[in-house]
């Protein structure tokens, strides 16, 4: 893509001033995408995926960014009915004090669901035996990959370290598909550990990579913090595109809404993401301007 074309495309993104360094990175990211993937993008509208919680709204950790808030929007496992409108389930739950979602205690119930539904599990930390059991009831695991000891302690309140996350990730990958999730700006909207996480995942190997973005949430410890700027987020995403040239990269549903998305989403398309969940209008416009054919999905981004 010529520099003039790129600058013209960027001029349609509202409220940004992009420096030449980032322009160069975006140009490289787009070229990497073109070299390794068909000229298409998937927009997911996950109305066929039912979010399910194993623990109701209960969580022992009270994480600084969540505080159990997001569990309240999920359907308790004990209340499931009228599932014919759904083709998949995203199953999560509150964590125990050791960072584990109590999946093994519900293996039979999850297995019953799998008979007719695709299953995406948020597992939390696992050991080898737990990973084997999860593989028997799930199609894919969405794994929050944290690679910084201070972030683990200050956000998740866990007496664990980054190598515990590496061990869990590797155990899961032995047995089924895993999509690591990196929450950009997880610690108070600041970006510092995310680049090290990308380098570590490059070493470990990935099947696909999903990004979400810190959202300040009412009633949590981080409620008054600010999300990272869209340009800071894009710098991480385009770094990933260059570092993982052949790996599908997704921008997931958890990211600030409104005008923020109208800035972030078109930049993410230009940075080379393969899948975007509930894109903002400007994101759809950017895909059209770039000549991408659009595929529409109806499930969460971890499921194909």
TORKOL-4160 file (C-alpha; in steps of 0.2 Angstrom, whole numbers, padded with zeros to 4 digits, m for minus):
304
<pt num="1" X="0000" Y="0000" Z="0000"/>
<pt num="2" X="0007" Y="0017" Z="m0005"/>
<pt num="3" X="0009" Y="0030" Z="0009"/>
<pt num="4" X="m0003" Y="0042" Z="0001"/>
<pt num="5" X="m0017" Y="0028" Z="0001"/>
<pt num="6" X="m0013" Y="0024" Z="0019"/>
<pt num="7" X="m0014" Y="0042" Z="0024"/>
<pt num="8" X="m0031" Y="0044" Z="0015"/>
<pt num="9" X="m0038" Y="0030" Z="0024"/>
<pt num="10" X="m0032" Y="0036" Z="0041"/>
<pt num="11" X="m0040" Y="0053" Z="0037"/>
<pt num="12" X="m0057" Y="0045" Z="0038"/>
<pt num="13" X="m0054" Y="0039" Z="0056"/>
<pt num="14" X="m0061" Y="0052" Z="0068"/>
<pt num="15" X="m0052" Y="0061" Z="0081"/>
<pt num="16" X="m0034" Y="0054" Z="0079"/>
<pt num="17" X="m0017" Y="0061" Z="0075"/>
<pt num="18" X="m0006" Y="0047" Z="0069"/>
<pt num="19" X="0013" Y="0049" Z="0069"/>
<pt num="20" X="0024" Y="0043" Z="0055"/>
<pt num="21" X="0031" Y="0029" Z="0066"/>
<pt num="22" X="0014" Y="0021" Z="0068"/>
<pt num="23" X="0010" Y="0024" Z="0050"/>
<pt num="24" X="0025" Y="0014" Z="0046"/>
<pt num="25" X="0020" Y="0000" Z="0057"/>
<pt num="26" X="0002" Y="0000" Z="0050"/>
<pt num="27" X="0008" Y="m0001" Z="0033"/>
<pt num="28" X="0020" Y="m0016" Z="0037"/>
<pt num="29" X="0005" Y="m0025" Z="0047"/>
<pt num="30" X="m0006" Y="m0023" Z="0032"/>
<pt num="31" X="0007" Y="m0030" Z="0020"/>
<pt num="32" X="0010" Y="m0045" Z="0031"/>
<pt num="33" X="m0009" Y="m0049" Z="0032"/>
<pt num="34" X="m0010" Y="m0048" Z="0013"/>
<pt num="35" X="0004" Y="m0060" Z="0011"/>
<pt num="36" X="m0003" Y="m0073" Z="0022"/>
<pt num="37" X="m0022" Y="m0072" Z="0022"/>
<pt num="38" X="m0036" Y="m0071" Z="0009"/>
<pt num="39" X="m0043" Y="m0054" Z="0007"/>
<pt num="40" X="m0057" Y="m0056" Z="0019"/>
<pt num="41" X="m0062" Y="m0052" Z="0036"/>
<pt num="42" X="m0075" Y="m0060" Z="0048"/>
<pt num="43" X="m0087" Y="m0050" Z="0058"/>
<pt num="44" X="m0095" Y="m0059" Z="0073"/>
<pt num="45" X="m0111" Y="m0055" Z="0080"/>
<pt num="46" X="m0112" Y="m0069" Z="0094"/>
<pt num="47" X="m0131" Y="m0071" Z="0096"/>
<pt num="48" X="m0129" Y="m0090" Z="0094"/>
<pt num="49" X="m0118" Y="m0092" Z="0108"/>
<pt num="50" X="m0125" Y="m0093" Z="0126"/>
<pt num="51" X="m0114" Y="m0086" Z="0140"/>
<pt num="52" X="m0115" Y="m0098" Z="0155"/>
<pt num="53" X="m0108" Y="m0096" Z="0172"/>
<pt num="54" X="m0104" Y="m0111" Z="0183"/>
<pt num="55" X="m0104" Y="m0101" Z="0199"/>
<pt num="56" X="m0118" Y="m0088" Z="0197"/>
<pt num="57" X="m0111" Y="m0071" Z="0201"/>
<pt num="58" X="m0099" Y="m0078" Z="0215"/>
<pt num="59" X="m0080" Y="m0076" Z="0213"/>
<pt num="60" X="m0067" Y="m0078" Z="0227"/>
<pt num="61" X="m0055" Y="m0066" Z="0219"/>
<pt num="62" X="m0064" Y="m0050" Z="0217"/>
<pt num="63" X="m0052" Y="m0045" Z="0203"/>
<pt num="64" X="m0048" Y="m0026" Z="0202"/>
<pt num="65" X="m0055" Y="m0025" Z="0184"/>
<pt num="66" X="m0070" Y="m0036" Z="0186"/>
<pt num="67" X="m0076" Y="m0039" Z="0203"/>
<pt num="68" X="m0088" Y="m0052" Z="0197"/>
<pt num="69" X="m0098" Y="m0039" Z="0187"/>
<pt num="70" X="m0097" Y="m0049" Z="0171"/>
<pt num="71" X="m0103" Y="m0065" Z="0178"/>
<pt num="72" X="m0120" Y="m0056" Z="0181"/>
<pt num="73" X="m0123" Y="m0055" Z="0163"/>
<pt num="74" X="m0121" Y="m0074" Z="0161"/>
<pt num="75" X="m0134" Y="m0088" Z="0163"/>
<pt num="76" X="m0132" Y="m0099" Z="0178"/>
<pt num="77" X="m0129" Y="m0117" Z="0173"/>
<pt num="78" X="m0143" Y="m0122" Z="0184"/>
<pt num="79" X="m0156" Y="m0111" Z="0175"/>
<pt num="80" X="m0153" Y="m0117" Z="0157"/>
<pt num="81" X="m0168" Y="m0120" Z="0146"/>
<pt num="82" X="m0174" Y="m0116" Z="0129"/>
<pt num="83" X="m0157" Y="m0119" Z="0121"/>
<pt num="84" X="m0163" Y="m0122" Z="0104"/>
<pt num="85" X="m0159" Y="m0104" Z="0098"/>
<pt num="86" X="m0141" Y="m0107" Z="0102"/>
<pt num="87" X="m0127" Y="m0117" Z="0093"/>
<pt num="88" X="m0114" Y="m0115" Z="0106"/>
<pt num="89" X="m0110" Y="m0110" Z="0124"/>
<pt num="90" X="m0096" Y="m0099" Z="0132"/>
<pt num="91" X="m0094" Y="m0107" Z="0149"/>
<pt num="92" X="m0085" Y="m0097" Z="0163"/>
<pt num="93" X="m0087" Y="m0094" Z="0181"/>
<pt num="94" X="m0079" Y="m0086" Z="0197"/>
<pt num="95" X="m0062" Y="m0092" Z="0202"/>
<pt num="96" X="m0056" Y="m0101" Z="0218"/>
<pt num="97" X="m0042" Y="m0093" Z="0228"/>
<pt num="98" X="m0030" Y="m0103" Z="0218"/>
<pt num="99" X="m0036" Y="m0095" Z="0201"/>
<pt num="100" X="m0046" Y="m0110" Z="0195"/>
<pt num="101" X="m0064" Y="m0110" Z="0188"/>
<pt num="102" X="m0072" Y="m0126" Z="0195"/>
<pt num="103" X="m0075" Y="m0134" Z="0179"/>
<pt num="104" X="m0071" Y="m0152" Z="0184"/>
<pt num="105" X="m0085" Y="m0152" Z="0197"/>
<pt num="106" X="m0097" Y="m0149" Z="0182"/>
<pt num="107" X="m0089" Y="m0160" Z="0169"/>
<pt num="108" X="m0105" Y="m0171" Z="0167"/>
<pt num="109" X="m0117" Y="m0156" Z="0165"/>
<pt num="110" X="m0105" Y="m0148" Z="0152"/>
<pt num="111" X="m0103" Y="m0165" Z="0143"/>
<pt num="112" X="m0122" Y="m0166" Z="0142"/>
<pt num="113" X="m0122" Y="m0149" Z="0134"/>
<pt num="114" X="m0108" Y="m0154" Z="0122"/>
<pt num="115" X="m0119" Y="m0167" Z="0114"/>
<pt num="116" X="m0128" Y="m0153" Z="0103"/>
<pt num="117" X="m0117" Y="m0137" Z="0106"/>
<pt num="118" X="m0100" Y="m0132" Z="0103"/>
<pt num="119" X="m0091" Y="m0128" Z="0120"/>
<pt num="120" X="m0079" Y="m0113" Z="0123"/>
<pt num="121" X="m0072" Y="m0114" Z="0141"/>
<pt num="122" X="m0064" Y="m0100" Z="0151"/>
<pt num="123" X="m0053" Y="m0112" Z="0162"/>
<pt num="124" X="m0042" Y="m0101" Z="0173"/>
<pt num="125" X="m0027" Y="m0110" Z="0179"/>
<pt num="126" X="m0026" Y="m0129" Z="0177"/>
<pt num="127" X="m0014" Y="m0143" Z="0180"/>
<pt num="128" X="m0011" Y="m0158" Z="0168"/>
<pt num="129" X="m0025" Y="m0169" Z="0174"/>
<pt num="130" X="m0037" Y="m0154" Z="0174"/>
<pt num="131" X="m0032" Y="m0150" Z="0156"/>
<pt num="132" X="m0036" Y="m0168" Z="0150"/>
<pt num="133" X="m0053" Y="m0168" Z="0158"/>
<pt num="134" X="m0057" Y="m0151" Z="0150"/>
<pt num="135" X="m0052" Y="m0158" Z="0133"/>
<pt num="136" X="m0065" Y="m0171" Z="0135"/>
<pt num="137" X="m0079" Y="m0159" Z="0137"/>
<pt num="138" X="m0073" Y="m0143" Z="0127"/>
<pt num="139" X="m0070" Y="m0139" Z="0109"/>
<pt num="140" X="m0059" Y="m0124" Z="0113"/>
<pt num="141" X="m0052" Y="m0115" Z="0128"/>
<pt num="142" X="m0051" Y="m0096" Z="0129"/>
<pt num="143" X="m0036" Y="m0093" Z="0141"/>
<pt num="144" X="m0032" Y="m0076" Z="0149"/>
<pt num="145" X="m0013" Y="m0076" Z="0147"/>
<pt num="146" X="m0005" Y="m0064" Z="0160"/>
<pt num="147" X="0014" Y="m0063" Z="0159"/>
<pt num="148" X="0019" Y="m0052" Z="0173"/>
<pt num="149" X="0020" Y="m0056" Z="0191"/>
<pt num="150" X="0015" Y="m0039" Z="0198"/>
<pt num="151" X="m0001" Y="m0038" Z="0187"/>
<pt num="152" X="m0006" Y="m0056" Z="0193"/>
<pt num="153" X="m0005" Y="m0050" Z="0211"/>
<pt num="154" X="m0012" Y="m0033" Z="0209"/>
<pt num="155" X="m0026" Y="m0037" Z="0197"/>
<pt num="156" X="m0031" Y="m0055" Z="0201"/>
<pt num="157" X="m0025" Y="m0055" Z="0219"/>
<pt num="158" X="m0017" Y="m0072" Z="0216"/>
<pt num="159" X="m0002" Y="m0079" Z="0225"/>
<pt num="160" X="0004" Y="m0085" Z="0208"/>
<pt num="161" X="0017" Y="m0080" Z="0195"/>
<pt num="162" X="0018" Y="m0079" Z="0176"/>
<pt num="163" X="0026" Y="m0096" Z="0175"/>
<pt num="164" X="0010" Y="m0103" Z="0182"/>
<pt num="165" X="0001" Y="m0096" Z="0167"/>
<pt num="166" X="0014" Y="m0103" Z="0156"/>
<pt num="167" X="0012" Y="m0120" Z="0163"/>
<pt num="168" X="m0007" Y="m0120" Z="0162"/>
<pt num="169" X="m0006" Y="m0114" Z="0144"/>
<pt num="170" X="0006" Y="m0128" Z="0139"/>
<pt num="171" X="m0004" Y="m0141" Z="0148"/>
<pt num="172" X="m0020" Y="m0136" Z="0139"/>
<pt num="173" X="m0012" Y="m0135" Z="0122"/>
<pt num="174" X="m0006" Y="m0153" Z="0123"/>
<pt num="175" X="m0025" Y="m0158" Z="0123"/>
<pt num="176" X="m0035" Y="m0146" Z="0113"/>
<pt num="177" X="m0036" Y="m0129" Z="0104"/>
<pt num="178" X="m0032" Y="m0114" Z="0115"/>
<pt num="179" X="m0035" Y="m0096" Z="0110"/>
<pt num="180" X="m0025" Y="m0085" Z="0122"/>
<pt num="181" X="m0033" Y="m0069" Z="0127"/>
<pt num="182" X="m0023" Y="m0053" Z="0131"/>
<pt num="183" X="m0032" Y="m0039" Z="0139"/>
<pt num="184" X="m0023" Y="m0023" Z="0133"/>
<pt num="185" X="m0022" Y="m0011" Z="0147"/>
<pt num="186" X="m0027" Y="m0023" Z="0160"/>
<pt num="187" X="m0018" Y="m0014" Z="0174"/>
<pt num="188" X="m0026" Y="0003" Z="0176"/>
<pt num="189" X="m0026" Y="0006" Z="0157"/>
<pt num="190" X="m0007" Y="0006" Z="0157"/>
<pt num="191" X="0002" Y="m0004" Z="0144"/>
<pt num="192" X="0019" Y="m0011" Z="0149"/>
<pt num="193" X="0018" Y="m0030" Z="0151"/>
<pt num="194" X="0008" Y="m0034" Z="0135"/>
<pt num="195" X="0024" Y="m0034" Z="0123"/>
<pt num="196" X="0033" Y="m0047" Z="0134"/>
<pt num="197" X="0017" Y="m0058" Z="0134"/>
<pt num="198" X="0018" Y="m0057" Z="0115"/>
<pt num="199" X="0036" Y="m0062" Z="0114"/>
<pt num="200" X="0033" Y="m0077" Z="0126"/>
<pt num="201" X="0018" Y="m0083" Z="0116"/>
<pt num="202" X="0029" Y="m0082" Z="0101"/>
<pt num="203" X="0041" Y="m0094" Z="0110"/>
<pt num="204" X="0027" Y="m0106" Z="0116"/>
<pt num="205" X="0017" Y="m0106" Z="0100"/>
<pt num="206" X="m0001" Y="m0101" Z="0096"/>
<pt num="207" X="m0016" Y="m0107" Z="0086"/>
<pt num="208" X="m0025" Y="m0090" Z="0086"/>
<pt num="209" X="m0023" Y="m0075" Z="0097"/>
<pt num="210" X="m0037" Y="m0064" Z="0104"/>
<pt num="211" X="m0036" Y="m0046" Z="0111"/>
<pt num="212" X="m0048" Y="m0038" Z="0122"/>
<pt num="213" X="m0046" Y="m0020" Z="0130"/>
<pt num="214" X="m0048" Y="m0015" Z="0148"/>
<pt num="215" X="m0065" Y="m0007" Z="0151"/>
<pt num="216" X="m0067" Y="0004" Z="0167"/>
<pt num="217" X="m0082" Y="m0004" Z="0176"/>
<pt num="218" X="m0093" Y="0003" Z="0189"/>
<pt num="219" X="m0091" Y="m0004" Z="0207"/>
<pt num="220" X="m0074" Y="m0011" Z="0204"/>
<pt num="221" X="m0057" Y="m0006" Z="0211"/>
<pt num="222" X="m0052" Y="0001" Z="0194"/>
<pt num="223" X="m0068" Y="0010" Z="0191"/>
<pt num="224" X="m0060" Y="0027" Z="0190"/>
<pt num="225" X="m0046" Y="0022" Z="0179"/>
<pt num="226" X="m0045" Y="0026" Z="0160"/>
<pt num="227" X="m0044" Y="0014" Z="0146"/>
<pt num="228" X="m0028" Y="0014" Z="0135"/>
<pt num="229" X="m0029" Y="0026" Z="0120"/>
<pt num="230" X="m0035" Y="0017" Z="0104"/>
<pt num="231" X="m0018" Y="0022" Z="0097"/>
<pt num="232" X="m0009" Y="0013" Z="0111"/>
<pt num="233" X="m0020" Y="m0002" Z="0108"/>
<pt num="234" X="m0016" Y="m0003" Z="0090"/>
<pt num="235" X="0002" Y="m0002" Z="0093"/>
<pt num="236" X="0001" Y="m0019" Z="0102"/>
<pt num="237" X="m0011" Y="m0026" Z="0089"/>
<pt num="238" X="0000" Y="m0022" Z="0074"/>
<pt num="239" X="0016" Y="m0028" Z="0084"/>
<pt num="240" X="0006" Y="m0045" Z="0086"/>
<pt num="241" X="0002" Y="m0045" Z="0067"/>
<pt num="242" X="0020" Y="m0043" Z="0062"/>
<pt num="243" X="0026" Y="m0055" Z="0076"/>
<pt num="244" X="0013" Y="m0069" Z="0071"/>
<pt num="245" X="0012" Y="m0067" Z="0052"/>
<pt num="246" X="0002" Y="m0083" Z="0049"/>
<pt num="247" X="m0008" Y="m0083" Z="0065"/>
<pt num="248" X="m0027" Y="m0078" Z="0065"/>
<pt num="249" X="m0029" Y="m0062" Z="0076"/>
<pt num="250" X="m0045" Y="m0057" Z="0084"/>
<pt num="251" X="m0052" Y="m0041" Z="0092"/>
<pt num="252" X="m0065" Y="m0048" Z="0105"/>
<pt num="253" X="m0081" Y="m0041" Z="0112"/>
<pt num="254" X="m0074" Y="m0034" Z="0128"/>
<pt num="255" X="m0068" Y="m0016" Z="0123"/>
<pt num="256" X="m0075" Y="0001" Z="0126"/>
<pt num="257" X="m0090" Y="0006" Z="0117"/>
<pt num="258" X="m0096" Y="0021" Z="0108"/>
<pt num="259" X="m0084" Y="0033" Z="0100"/>
<pt num="260" X="m0069" Y="0023" Z="0106"/>
<pt num="261" X="m0074" Y="0009" Z="0095"/>
<pt num="262" X="m0076" Y="0020" Z="0080"/>
<pt num="263" X="m0058" Y="0025" Z="0082"/>
<pt num="264" X="m0051" Y="0008" Z="0087"/>
<pt num="265" X="m0061" Y="m0004" Z="0075"/>
<pt num="266" X="m0055" Y="0004" Z="0058"/>
<pt num="267" X="m0037" Y="0005" Z="0064"/>
<pt num="268" X="m0039" Y="m0014" Z="0069"/>
<pt num="269" X="m0045" Y="m0018" Z="0052"/>
<pt num="270" X="m0030" Y="m0009" Z="0044"/>
<pt num="271" X="m0018" Y="m0017" Z="0057"/>
<pt num="272" X="m0023" Y="m0034" Z="0050"/>
<pt num="273" X="m0035" Y="m0042" Z="0062"/>
<pt num="274" X="m0044" Y="m0057" Z="0054"/>
<pt num="275" X="m0059" Y="m0057" Z="0065"/>
<pt num="276" X="m0069" Y="m0042" Z="0074"/>
<pt num="277" X="m0083" Y="m0045" Z="0086"/>
<pt num="278" X="m0098" Y="m0033" Z="0084"/>
<pt num="279" X="m0089" Y="m0020" Z="0073"/>
<pt num="280" X="m0092" Y="m0001" Z="0074"/>
<pt num="281" X="m0099" Y="0007" Z="0058"/>
<pt num="282" X="m0081" Y="0015" Z="0055"/>
<pt num="283" X="m0074" Y="m0003" Z="0056"/>
<pt num="284" X="m0086" Y="m0009" Z="0043"/>
<pt num="285" X="m0082" Y="0006" Z="0032"/>
<pt num="286" X="m0063" Y="0003" Z="0033"/>
<pt num="287" X="m0066" Y="m0016" Z="0028"/>
<pt num="288" X="m0075" Y="m0010" Z="0012"/>
<pt num="289" X="m0063" Y="0003" Z="0008"/>
<pt num="290" X="m0049" Y="m0010" Z="0009"/>
<pt num="291" X="m0058" Y="m0021" Z="m0003"/>
<pt num="292" X="m0061" Y="m0035" Z="0010"/>
<pt num="293" X="m0075" Y="m0047" Z="0007"/>
<pt num="294" X="m0085" Y="m0049" Z="0023"/>
<pt num="295" X="m0090" Y="m0065" Z="0032"/>
<pt num="296" X="m0103" Y="m0064" Z="0045"/>
<pt num="297" X="m0101" Y="m0076" Z="0061"/>
<pt num="298" X="m0114" Y="m0079" Z="0074"/>
<pt num="299" X="m0104" Y="m0086" Z="0088"/>
<pt num="300" X="m0090" Y="m0080" Z="0100"/>
<pt num="301" X="m0073" Y="m0077" Z="0092"/>
<pt num="302" X="m0065" Y="m0092" Z="0100"/>
<pt num="303" X="m0076" Y="m0103" Z="0089"/>
<pt num="304" X="m0073" Y="m0105" Z="0071"/>
